[in-house]
């Protein structure tokens, strides 16, 4: 995975996120959050692969990418939580622990799909 390809994937996901915010898709279609988390994980998996310097084994590389996607996922959930706290009274981004756990699941699923599609061991 090159940085350029990863940037295109990230740009596409950011465009969909911007459209979701602009057109109120997150509130009118509550399920919109699910594919966005999957695609976000996919984009971060692509970026993780671009950042990856081949390790000593396949499993090292897998753990690096999954760890990277997990870190970004946790930071994103913290971002949503802080927006809810700082912008109290506006729409809520954190709907509860079940929503957060589902978000983590879809982030990691997207990262694993990126790993399967783009991983190259040289």
N, C-alpha and C positions, 0 to 999 in steps of 0.2 A: 504494500500500500504506500503510495506516495503522499506527500503533504498536499499536493495539488488535488488529488482525488479525494482525500479526506476533507479538504476545504469545500469542495463542491457538495459533498454529502452534508456537511454541517450547514452550509448555506441554504440548501434545500429544506432542511429541518427548521432552520430559523425563519425561513419564508413562510412555512406552514404555521409556525408558532405565531408569527406576526399577523397572519390572516385570521388565526383563531382569536387573537386579542382584538383585532380591528373589527371583526364582524360578530363578536360575542359568541363564538362557537363553543367556548368552554362552559358557558352558562346555558345556552339554548340546547346544546347536545352534550349532556354530561359525559357521554362515552368518548368524546373527542380527546379527552385526557389519556385514554388507554393507548391508541395508536401513537400519540405524540411521545409518550414515555418509551414505547418500543422503538420508535424512530430515533429518539434521543440517545438511547442505549446503543443503537446501531451506529449512529454517528460517532459516539465516543469510543466504540469498539474500533471503528475505522481510524480514528485519531490515535488510539492506543497502539494499533498496528503500525502506523506511520512513525510513532515515537520509538517503537521497539527496536532495540539492538539485539539481534539474535542471541539468545542465551545458550547455555550448555545443553538444553534438552527441550523437547516439544512441551513438556509439562511446565517448565519454567516460563515459556512464552505464554501459555494459556493462563497461568496464574498472574502474570504481569498484566495482560489485557483485562481479565476479569477484575483484578484488583483496581486497575485504573477506572474501569466503568463503575465499580462499586463506590470509589471515592467521589467521583463526579456526581453519582446518584445521591449520595449522602449530602453533599454540598448543595445540590439542587433542592432537596427537601428542606434543608436548613434555610435556604433562600425563601422558599414558599412560607415557611413558618414565620420568618422575620417580617415578611410582607404582611402577613395576617396580624402580627402584633403591632407593627408600626402604622398600618393603615386600617386600624380597627373601625368597623362599621361598613367598610366596602365589601365586595364579594369575597367569600372565603376560599382559600386555595387548599387548606388542609381540612379534609372532611372527616378525619379520624384515623385511628391506627390501622383499620382495615384498608383504607384508601392508600395510606403510606406504604403498607406492606405490598399491596397490589402494584403500586408505582415501582418499588424495588424489583419485584418479580419481572415486570415488563421491561425495565431498564436492562436487567441482566439478560433477559431473553434476547433482546435486540443486540446486545454486545456479543452473545454467543453466536447469533446468526452472522454477524459481521466477521467473527473469527472463522467460522466454517467457510464462508464465501471468499474471504480475502487472504487467509493465511497462506504464506508460501515459506516453506522451509528450504533454505539453500545450503 
